[in-house]
């Protein structure tokens, strides 16, 4: 059984496929990373992938491809990526067990690295640095 850094909901996979279809050309999926910014200190970064990076982790769900940047892996372990449409906004959401707080507008978050010892103690597979 392969271990995925994060999971995608069907809605997230459908949105990734729509983004790739609308981009045309060489688009293969999206890349999720973490960057410093916002009032809470960090933001999720999403970019279109035309040429996958061999160091990225690949998550596939319902024919959608999402790559995770290596520097973001410890912050995203156990995260579920979703896509939501509400009256006021639409966008990807991240249900991240490593999130310790978020700003009031919801655009930035404070994240801690995943506790690998706790993961190992729970019997879940751990990720090897490679």
C-alpha positions in Angstrom: 0.0 0.0 0.0 1.4 3.4 -1.0 1.4 6.2 1.4 0.1 9.6 0.2 1.3 12.8 1.8 -2.3 14.2 1.5 -5.6 13.2 0.0 -8.0 14.8 -2.4 -11.8 14.8 -2.3 -13.7 14.1 -5.4 -14.6 17.9 -5.6 -10.9 18.8 -5.5 -10.0 16.3 -8.1 -12.8 17.6 -10.4 -11.5 21.1 -10.0 -7.9 20.1 -10.7 -9.1 18.4 -13.9 -11.1 21.5 -14.9 -8.0 23.7 -14.4 -5.8 21.4 -16.5 -8.5 21.2 -19.2 -8.9 25.0 -19.3 -5.2 25.6 -19.3 -4.7 23.4 -22.4 -1.3 22.8 -23.9 1.2 21.0 -21.7 -0.6 21.3 -18.3 -0.5 18.1 -16.4 -1.8 19.0 -12.9 -1.1 21.4 -10.1 1.6 21.7 -7.5 0.9 22.5 -3.8 3.5 24.2 -1.6 3.8 26.4 1.4 5.2 30.0 1.3 5.7 32.6 3.9 3.1 35.3 3.9 -0.1 36.7 5.2 -0.9 37.8 8.7 -0.7 34.3 10.2 2.7 33.6 8.7 2.2 31.0 5.9 0.0 30.5 2.9 -0.7 27.6 0.6 0.7 28.1 -2.8 -0.9 26.4 -5.9 0.8 26.5 -9.3 0.1 24.9 -12.6 2.4 22.0 -13.5 3.6 21.6 -17.1 6.9 19.8 -16.2 6.8 17.7 -13.0 9.7 18.0 -10.6 11.2 14.6 -9.8 11.6 15.5 -6.1 7.8 16.3 -5.7 5.4 13.7 -4.2 2.6 12.8 -6.7 -1.0 12.4 -5.5 -3.5 11.0 -8.0 -7.2 10.8 -7.5 -9.9 10.3 -10.2 -7.5 11.1 -13.0 -6.3 14.3 -11.3 -2.6 14.9 -10.6 -1.4 17.0 -7.7 2.3 17.3 -6.9 3.5 18.3 -3.4 6.7 20.4 -3.1 9.3 18.6 -0.9 9.7 21.5 1.4 5.9 21.4 2.2 5.6 17.6 2.9 6.1 17.8 6.7 3.5 20.6 6.9 1.0 18.8 4.8 1.1 15.2 6.2 -2.4 14.0 6.8 -4.0 17.0 5.0 -7.2 16.6 2.9 -7.5 19.0 0.0 -11.1 19.9 -0.9 -12.8 22.4 -3.3 -15.8 24.3 -1.9 -18.2 26.7 -3.5 -20.1 29.1 -1.1 -22.2 32.2 -1.6 -19.1 34.4 -1.0 -16.2 32.4 -2.5 -15.0 29.4 -4.2 -11.6 27.7 -3.9 -9.5 25.0 -2.6 -9.6 24.3 1.2 -7.1 22.4 3.3 -8.2 20.3 6.3 -4.8 20.2 7.8 -4.0 18.5 11.2 -0.8 20.5 11.4 -2.5 23.9 11.3 -2.3 25.6 14.7 -4.2 28.9 13.8 -5.5 30.9 10.9 -6.0 34.6 10.2 -9.5 36.1 10.4 -10.0 36.2 6.6 -8.8 32.6 6.2 -6.1 33.4 3.6 -3.1 32.6 5.8 -2.4 29.9 8.4 0.1 29.0 11.0 1.5 25.5 10.5 3.7 23.2 12.5 5.7 20.3 11.1 4.0 17.0 11.5 5.0 15.0 14.6 6.6 11.9 13.0 7.0 10.2 16.4 3.2 10.5 16.9 2.6 9.1 13.4 4.9 6.2 14.1 3.2 5.5 17.4 -0.2 5.5 15.8 0.8 2.8 13.4 0.4 5.0 10.3 3.2 4.7 7.7 5.8 7.5 7.8 7.5 9.3 4.9 11.1 8.7 4.2 13.2 11.6 3.0 14.5 10.8 -0.4 
